[in-house]
Amino acid sequence: MRIAALDDDPLQLDMLVQVATESGHSCHTYLKGAALQQDLRRESFDLLIVDWQLPDMQGTDLVRWVRSQVSKELPILFITFRSEESDIIEGLACGADDFMIKPVRAGELRARIAALLRRAYPVPAQSVLEFGPYRFLTATNSIEINGQPVDVTHREYTLALTLFQNQGRLLSRDHLREVVWGHNSEVQSRSLDTHVSRLRTLLNLRAGQPYAISAVYGYGYRLDVPDAGDSAPAAASA
């Protein structure tokens, strides 16, 4: 998962990066709220970790902005020295999903992050995922359409599954590159476009089809889907 951490203490950010990395996530750090706001206009994240007292704004103001301008569902964790009951109430009331008081213990932070991500992005336990005519066989990293196998590479499978599991959600280009090629990869942007183009052809995800990949200029890609009732993943008998 892709995490953004906002804190004016570099040592605190180093700890957050270490915990996130050890848990298999990538973590992008910010010292000022305005910098995170700027990136949220062009990037997508799976979780935000926000400090309260910032050099340029209050964390509560940032959270309210995220809820009104970015997403009402994006998980947000407050981490702060403020410990009064009224602070906890205000932090949760402004839109945060959880609240931790500094100093933060690494083990508890790891558990809180896992719980927030688990609630926001539940991972189906079944080995076969169905989205309309599309079947994703997780054991073999393969895809079928109406029961017919489609020849896809491992990266094409990963990209397709990411889009289908986040259907209707706009994902930034960097977000998708990190999922498919890894956080430290220096893959060219054009490689992502090539993979998306192949998926449009291989899986018939073109404009005008029930499932279609849309490009948002300067931001990234989104999988547009039929009505929610028809597009949710379902367990398949195998």
C-alpha positions as CSV (number, residue, x, y, z in Angstrom):
1,M,0.0,0.0,0.0
2,R,1.0,3.6,-0.5
3,I,1.2,5.8,2.6
4,A,1.7,9.6,2.9
5,A,3.1,10.7,6.3
6,L,3.0,14.4,7.4
7,D,5.0,15.6,10.4
8,D,7.4,18.5,11.1
9,D,9.8,16.2,13.0
10,P,12.2,14.4,10.7
11,L,13.0,11.7,13.3
12,Q,9.3,10.9,13.6
13,L,9.1,10.6,9.8
14,D,12.1,8.3,9.8
15,M,10.3,6.0,12.3
16,L,7.1,6.1,10.3
17,V,9.0,5.2,7.1
18,Q,10.7,2.3,8.9
19,V,7.5,0.9,10.3
20,A,5.7,1.2,6.9
21,T,8.6,-0.3,5.0
22,E,8.9,-3.3,7.3
23,S,5.2,-3.9,6.8
24,G,5.6,-4.0,3.1
25,H,4.3,-0.5,2.3
26,S,5.8,2.5,0.6
27,C,5.8,5.8,2.6
28,H,6.2,9.3,1.2
29,T,7.0,12.0,3.8
30,Y,6.1,15.6,4.1
31,L,7.2,18.3,6.5
32,K,4.5,20.8,5.7
33,G,0.8,20.5,5.0
34,A,0.9,22.6,1.9
35,A,3.4,20.2,0.3
36,L,1.1,17.3,1.0
37,Q,-1.9,19.3,-0.3
38,Q,-0.1,19.9,-3.6
39,D,0.7,16.3,-4.1
40,L,-2.8,15.2,-3.2
41,R,-4.0,17.2,-6.2
42,R,-1.9,14.9,-8.5
43,E,-1.2,11.8,-6.5
44,S,-3.2,9.0,-4.9
45,F,-2.5,7.3,-1.6
46,D,-4.0,4.5,0.4
47,L,-3.5,6.0,3.8
48,L,-2.6,9.4,5.4
49,I,-0.7,9.8,8.7
50,V,-1.1,13.4,9.9
51,D,0.5,15.4,12.7
52,W,-1.6,18.0,14.5
53,Q,0.8,20.9,15.0
54,L,2.4,21.8,11.7
55,P,4.5,24.8,10.7
56,D,2.0,26.1,8.2
57,M,-1.4,24.8,9.3
58,Q,-3.3,22.7,11.8
59,G,-3.6,19.0,11.0
60,T,-7.4,19.3,11.6
61,D,-7.7,21.8,8.8
62,L,-5.8,19.6,6.5
63,V,-8.0,16.6,7.3
64,R,-11.2,18.7,6.7
65,W,-9.7,19.8,3.3
66,V,-9.0,16.2,2.4
67,R,-12.5,15.2,3.3
68,S,-14.1,18.0,1.2
69,Q,-11.7,18.1,-1.7
70,V,-10.0,14.7,-2.1
71,S,-11.9,11.7,-0.6
72,K,-14.4,10.9,2.1
73,E,-13.2,7.3,2.3
74,L,-9.3,7.7,2.4
75,P,-8.1,6.3,5.8
76,I,-6.5,9.0,8.0
77,L,-4.5,8.4,11.2
78,F,-3.7,11.3,13.5
79,I,-0.5,11.1,15.5
80,T,0.1,13.9,18.0
81,F,1.2,15.0,21.5
82,R,-2.3,16.3,22.2
83,S,-3.9,13.9,24.6
84,E,-7.0,15.5,26.1
85,E,-10.3,13.9,25.5
86,S,-11.5,17.0,23.7
87,D,-8.5,16.7,21.3
88,I,-9.3,13.2,20.5
89,I,-13.0,14.1,19.9
90,E,-12.0,17.0,17.7
91,G,-9.5,14.9,15.7
92,L,-12.1,12.2,15.0
93,A,-14.9,14.7,14.4
94,C,-12.9,16.6,11.7
95,G,-12.6,13.4,9.7
96,A,-9.8,11.2,11.0
97,D,-10.4,7.5,11.4
98,D,-8.0,6.8,14.3
99,F,-5.9,8.8,16.8
100,M,-2.5,8.0,18.4
101,I,-0.7,9.9,21.1
102,K,3.1,10.5,20.9
103,P,5.5,8.9,21.7
104,V,4.3,6.2,19.4
105,R,5.3,2.6,19.9
106,A,6.3,0.9,16.6
107,G,4.3,-2.3,17.3
108,E,1.1,-0.5,18.0
109,L,1.6,1.8,15.0
110,R,2.1,-1.2,12.8
111,A,-1.1,-2.8,14.1
112,R,-3.1,0.5,13.7
113,I,-1.9,0.8,10.1
114,A,-2.8,-2.8,9.3
115,A,-6.3,-2.4,10.9
116,L,-7.1,0.8,8.9
117,L,-5.9,-0.7,5.6
118,R,-7.8,-3.9,6.3
119,R,-11.1,-2.1,6.9
120,A,-10.6,0.2,3.9
121,Y,-9.3,-2.4,1.4
122,P,-10.5,-5.8,2.5
123,V,-8.6,-8.6,0.7
124,P,-11.0,-11.4,-0.5
125,A,-9.9,-14.8,0.9
126,Q,-11.1,-16.7,-2.2
127,S,-8.6,-17.8,-4.8
128,V,-10.8,-16.8,-7.7
129,L,-12.2,-13.2,-8.0
130,E,-15.0,-12.4,-10.4
131,F,-15.9,-9.0,-11.9
132,G,-18.7,-9.5,-14.4
133,P,-17.2,-11.7,-17.1
134,Y,-13.6,-11.3,-15.8
135,R,-12.1,-14.0,-13.5
136,F,-8.8,-13.5,-11.7
137,L,-7.1,-16.7,-10.6
138,T,-4.8,-15.5,-7.8
139,A,-3.0,-18.9,-7.4
140,T,-1.7,-18.7,-10.9
141,N,-1.8,-15.0,-11.6
142,S,-4.0,-15.5,-14.6
143,I,-7.1,-14.0,-16.1
144,E,-10.1,-15.5,-17.9
145,I,-12.9,-13.7,-19.8
146,N,-16.1,-15.7,-20.0
147,G,-14.1,-18.7,-19.1
148,Q,-11.5,-18.2,-21.8
149,P,-7.9,-17.7,-20.7
150,V,-6.1,-14.5,-21.6
151,D,-2.3,-14.5,-22.1
152,V,-1.0,-11.8,-19.8
153,T,2.4,-11.2,-18.2
154,H,2.8,-11.0,-14.4
155,R,3.0,-7.2,-14.5
156,E,-0.1,-7.0,-16.7
157,Y,-1.9,-9.2,-14.3
158,T,-0.8,-7.1,-11.3
159,L,-1.9,-3.9,-13.1
160,A,-5.2,-5.3,-14.1
161,L,-6.0,-6.7,-10.6
162,T,-5.1,-3.3,-9.0
163,L,-7.5,-1.5,-11.3
164,F,-10.3,-3.9,-10.8
165,Q,-9.9,-3.9,-7.0
166,N,-9.9,-0.1,-7.0
167,Q,-12.7,0.2,-9.6
168,G,-14.1,3.7,-9.9
169,R,-11.1,5.1,-8.0
170,L,-8.6,7.4,-9.8
171,L,-5.1,6.1,-9.2
172,S,-2.1,8.3,-10.0
173,R,0.6,7.2,-12.4
174,D,3.3,7.0,-9.6
175,H,0.9,4.9,-7.5
176,L,0.4,2.4,-10.3
177,R,4.1,2.3,-11.1
178,E,4.9,1.6,-7.5
179,V,2.4,-1.3,-7.4
180,V,3.6,-2.9,-10.6
181,W,7.3,-2.2,-10.6
182,G,8.1,-1.5,-6.9
183,H,8.8,1.7,-4.9
184,N,12.5,2.0,-5.9
185,S,12.0,1.3,-9.6
186,E,13.0,4.0,-12.1
187,V,10.8,2.6,-14.8
188,Q,10.0,5.1,-17.5
189,S,6.5,6.6,-17.5
190,R,6.0,5.4,-21.0
191,S,6.2,1.8,-19.8
192,L,3.0,2.3,-17.8
193,D,1.2,3.7,-20.8
194,T,2.3,0.7,-22.8
195,H,0.9,-1.7,-20.3
196,V,-2.4,0.1,-20.0
197,S,-2.7,0.1,-23.8
198,R,-2.1,-3.7,-23.9
199,L,-4.7,-4.2,-21.2
200,R,-7.3,-2.2,-23.1
201,T,-6.7,-4.5,-26.1
202,L,-6.3,-7.9,-24.2
203,L,-9.2,-7.4,-21.9
204,N,-11.4,-5.2,-24.1
205,L,-11.3,-2.3,-21.7
206,R,-11.9,0.4,-24.3
207,A,-14.3,3.3,-24.1
208,G,-17.9,2.3,-24.7
209,Q,-17.4,-1.1,-23.1
210,P,-19.1,-1.9,-19.7
211,Y,-15.6,-2.0,-18.1
212,A,-13.2,0.6,-19.5
213,I,-9.9,2.2,-18.5
214,S,-10.1,6.0,-18.5
215,A,-7.0,8.3,-18.6
216,V,-7.1,11.5,-16.7
217,Y,-4.5,13.9,-18.2
218,G,-1.8,14.8,-15.8
219,Y,-3.0,12.4,-13.1
220,G,-3.4,8.7,-13.9
221,Y,-5.9,6.0,-14.7
222,R,-9.3,4.8,-13.5
223,L,-11.3,1.7,-14.3
224,D,-14.9,2.8,-15.1
225,V,-17.4,0.1,-14.3
226,P,-21.1,-0.8,-14.5
227,D,-23.5,-0.2,-11.6
228,A,-21.8,-1.0,-8.2
229,G,-24.1,-4.0,-7.7
230,D,-22.8,-5.6,-10.9
231,S,-19.2,-4.8,-10.4
232,A,-18.3,-5.9,-6.9
233,P,-16.0,-8.9,-6.7
234,A,-17.7,-12.2,-6.0
235,A,-16.4,-15.6,-4.9
236,A,-16.4,-18.2,-7.6
237,S,-16.8,-21.9,-7.2
238,A,-13.8,-23.6,-8.5
